[in-house]
């Protein structure tokens, strides 16, 4: 996908933003380097040339006030929404906006680039899936064993078979983690999604999924209700902000980005 669209599909970017995050409440009110965190996300999304619209899906007036300070667009959604996908579904059902492809860009991920969005949407015009998302090869033993990182296994055509917080695939006869990593068969899921409208409608009607509840991974509900999830590779790292420590590290990245902007 080039800077100009490869198809006539309408692509919108929705940025879900929940105030009371479990691990880091009110993190989305934080400053990152010299600007609000949400402003970094907004500016990055607005740079993507093939988004027809960009909008925050929020749940609190405090977030609305921050977004208003930099001229962003927002729509209020229910505090009862359990995930970013649910917020996007609410906007769709209320008719706040319409689209052929809906991109879910989380409000705590300020350093996603257009090239990552291109990787995400590279086959969307072909209609080869219901949901598109990304995977990145695991290169450290910490990522391999940590439950913080969701892992994914795919079929021969790049469609997701399963996601887990455990190490998948398991390697029965190998105890050396570094040797396992060198086999280059383990991938982590990068939580950037694109959905068709029909996929969102099906997710909205999908019953509770015991696999999703067990792993705390909403994408298992997508698989459970029969959606095709196409996994595209990326070599770029998503620098999400889940904890105060993540925010501290992000300040360094933000300073580098700011210096690059000033050129």
Secondary structure, DSSP 8 states (H G I E B T S, - for coil): --SS-SSS--EEEEEEE-SS-SSSTTGGG-EETTEEHHHHHHHHHHT-TT-SEEEEEES-HHHHHHHHHTT--EEE--TT--SHHHHHHHHHHHTS---SEEEE--TT-TT--HHHHHHHHTTGGGT--SEEEEEEE--SHHHHH-TTS-EEEE-TTSBEEEEESS-SS--TT---HHHHHHT---EEEEEEEEEEHHHHHHHHH----HHHHHHT-THHHHHHTT--EEEEE--S------SHHHHHHHHHHHHHHHHHHH-
